[in-house]
Amino acid sequence: MFYVNLAAKKLYLNSKRSLFKVLFFSILFALIFSLLLFLSGTSAQMKGSMRTMLGDARLSARQGVRDISTVAKDLRERYADRFDDIQESYSAPVRIFSEGGLAASLCSGVQTDFSAYINDSVAWQGKAPEGFEEGWVYLEASVAANLSCVYGDTLTLQWSDAESGRMNTLQARLGGVFIGSGLIFSGASYVNLRDMRAWIMEDEAVNQLSLYFKSHDEDSMRALLTEINRAQRDRLEINSVSLDPSGGAFGIYKYYNLLVAFLLWMLVIVFFVILHFSNQNMFFTEYRGRKAELVTFLSYGMKVTELRKIVMWEAAFLFFFSLLGASILSALICLGAGALKVKDLRYADLITAIGGPRLAFALDARFMLITFGLMFFIMLSSAMSGANRYLGREIRAISGSAD
């Protein structure tokens, strides 16, 4: 306890200098924490966006199958207690005309409340719609840019049936423009499912189902999807982001995320190097200015190893208080940055790289504990290195003065 008390006393007596150190290291730690939380958040955001958009599992009609509405009815009757929701939709490639241009799009007819899902994963240019209402069309920003249209404009949507050769059109007004990850939303448009069914002249047509499970136990989810696949293999294709996050768009996203991770880790390593050398230099300068004090300690018979224990405890105290300050600062950074949304189409690649329009942050407890341990080791080792540099240079002179 003697070394602990002495280290605490020295920090208190040099309170201005100690406060500066704590503030400096708090800012440095907060930047490191924020970058690592952001790195975890990008993957979590992309997986979350895909889950809200596509469901825990997406059932799609196989080529040549026009309608799987009976599958939806069967799932609701047999497994109602297993799902939070089953979203029905009908998707088809279409062409959209406006007075200012032409664009190709994958148009999805969705239920009115599907806007609650999409709003979690996109940024609307203007007010977000409360629901996907009949008579309106909602466009991804790149589609709207090709059409040179604005809210309220009347658009013509054209769909052709390859089998029958018929071509149908739908008149709808532009109800909103959104921007989201290009891996999921590129070229997308949405209309109400009733409009889509009237447009393609199918009263109950469904070619995609998004399943949202109540329980996310992987074994039970996989067992149920296997059962569905066994019964509907000839009609359905099943994809699941929750069970196979390496497949589909999420697999492609990992390449983007690797680039972001590489850049962020390079920055974190730079901060670690700054932490090491700045702390080392601070302790070297600190002990050089405390020569008279060291002479006094040595004259009372204190050994160099005991001086090193004081250094260790001083570094530990600085780390603890800096960690406390960094926790507060990083929380403020995450709260402030997390409230921002990217709404400019020019930053579409950034949105794809970070998994969505928000600057997302997520806590990976095990990863952060490893980071804490690494920073603590750097603080102690650099402090000892700085003190040893001085002690190694001056200890003989000090010992001679003490004698």
C-alpha positions, 0 to 999 in steps of 0.5 A, spaced: 500 500 500 505 504 501 507 505 493 500 505 491 499 511 496 505 514 494 503 514 487 496 517 488 499 522 492 504 524 487 499 525 482 495 529 487 500 534 488 501 535 480 494 535 479 494 540 473 499 536 470 495 529 471 489 533 469 492 534 462 495 527 462 488 524 463 484 529 458 489 527 453 489 520 454 481 520 455 481 523 448 485 518 445 482 512 448 475 515 446 477 515 439 480 508 439 473 506 442 469 510 437 472 507 431 472 500 434 465 501 436 463 503 429 467 497 426 462 493 430 456 497 428 457 497 420 456 489 420 451 489 425 447 495 421 448 491 414 445 484 417 440 488 421 438 492 414 438 485 411 433 482 416 428 487 416 428 488 409 428 480 407 426 477 413 429 472 417 428 467 411 425 469 404 421 464 400 421 466 393 417 462 387 421 458 382 422 460 375 415 458 372 411 459 378 407 465 378 403 464 385 405 462 392 399 465 396 397 458 398 404 457 401 402 463 405 396 461 407 398 454 409 404 457 414 399 462 417 394 456 419 400 451 421 405 455 424 402 462 426 405 461 433 412 461 430 412 467 426 411 475 428 409 476 421 409 474 414 410 479 409 407 478 402 410 481 396 410 481 388 416 483 385 417 484 377 422 488 373 419 494 370 420 500 366 418 507 369 417 513 365 416 520 367 416 527 363 424 527 364 426 520 363 426 513 363 428 508 368 429 500 369 427 498 376 425 492 380 418 494 382 415 490 388 408 490 390 408 490 398 403 491 404 402 498 406 405 496 413 412 494 409 414 502 410 415 500 417 420 495 415 424 499 410 424 505 414 429 502 419 434 501 413 434 507 409 434 515 409 428 518 406 429 525 402 424 529 405 418 526 410 418 518 411 411 515 408 407 513 414 405 507 409 405 504 402 398 507 400 395 505 394 396 510 388 403 512 390 410 509 388 416 510 392 423 510 388 430 509 390 434 515 389 438 513 383 431 511 379 428 518 381 435 521 379 434 518 372 427 520 372 428 527 374 422 527 378 419 530 384 414 528 390 407 528 387 409 527 380 405 522 376 409 516 373 407 511 368 410 504 370 410 499 364 410 491 366 410 486 360 408 478 361 413 474 357 409 468 357 402 471 354 406 477 351 401 482 354 404 489 356 400 493 362 401 500 365 400 503 372 399 510 373 402 512 380 404 519 383 411 519 386 410 518 394 417 518 396 425 518 394 429 514 399 437 512 399 440 505 402 445 500 401 446 499 394 447 491 395 439 491 397 436 497 394 439 499 387 434 500 382 428 498 387 421 501 387 415 500 391 408 500 390 402 497 394 400 490 393 393 491 391 396 496 385 401 491 383 395 485 383 391 490 379 396 492 374 398 484 373 391 482 373 392 477 378 387 477 384 391 474 390 398 473 386 404 473 391 411 471 389 415 472 395 414 471 402 418 474 408 418 470 414 420 474 421 421 469 426 419 470 434 424 465 436 431 466 433 434 459 435 438 457 429 436 450 430 428 451 431 429 456 425 433 451 420 428 445 422 422 449 420 425 451 414 427 444 412 420 442 413 418 447 408 423 446 403 421 438 403 414 440 402 415 446 397 421 444 394 418 444 387 415 451 388 420 455 392 427 457 393 429 459 400 434 464 403 436 466 410 440 471 412 440 469 419 442 462 418 447 463 412 450 470 413 455 469 408 451 468 402 447 473 397 448 480 398 451 479 405 457 475 403 458 481 398 458 486 403 463 483 407 468 485 401 466 492 403 467 491 410 474 488 410 476 495 406 473 499 412 476 494 417 483 495 414 482 503 414 480 503 421 485 498 424 490 502 420 488 508 424 487 505 431 494 502 430 496 509 429 493 511 435 496 506 439 503 508 437 501 515 439 499 512 445 506 509 447 510 514 445 506 520 448 506 516 455 513 514 454 515 521 453 511 524 459 514 519 464 521 520 461 520 528 462 516 527 469 522 523 472 527 528 469 524 534 473 523 530 479 531 528 480 531 531 487 526 527 489 529 521 486 535 523 490 531 523 497 528 516 495 535 513 494 538 516 500 533 513 504 535 506 501 529 505 496 531 501 490 530 502 483 525 496 483 521 500 488 521 506 484 519 502 478 513 500 482 511 507 483 511 508 476 507 502 475 502 505 480 502 512 477 500 509 470 495 504 472 491 510 476 492 514 469 489 509 465 483 508 470 481 515 470 483 516 463 478 510 461 473 513 465 473 519 461 474 516 455 467 512 456 463 518 457 467 521 451 466 515 446 458 515 449 457 522 447 461 521 440 456 515 439 450 518 441 451 524 436 454 521 430 449 515 431 443 521 430 446 523 423 443 520 417 446 520 410 441 523 405 446 525 399 446 520 393 453 522 392 455 518 398 451 511 396 458 508 396 459 510 403 452 507 405 454 501 401 460 500 405 457 501 412 451 497 411 446 503 411 445 510 412 446 511 419 453 511 422 452 505 427 455 503 433 455 496 436 458 494 443 462 487 442 464 486 449 469 480 448 473 485 443 472 491 447 475 487 453 481 485 449 482 492 447 482 494 454 487 489 456 492 491 450 491 499 452 493 497 459 499 493 457 501 499 452 500 504 458 504 500 463 510 498 458 511 505 455 511 508 462 516 503 465 520 504 458 520 512 459 522 512 466 527 506 465 530 511 460 531 516 465 533 512 470 538 508 466 541 515 464 541 518 471 541 513 476 549 513 477 549 520 478 544 520 483 547 514 487 553 518 487 550 524 489 546 520 495 553 517 497 
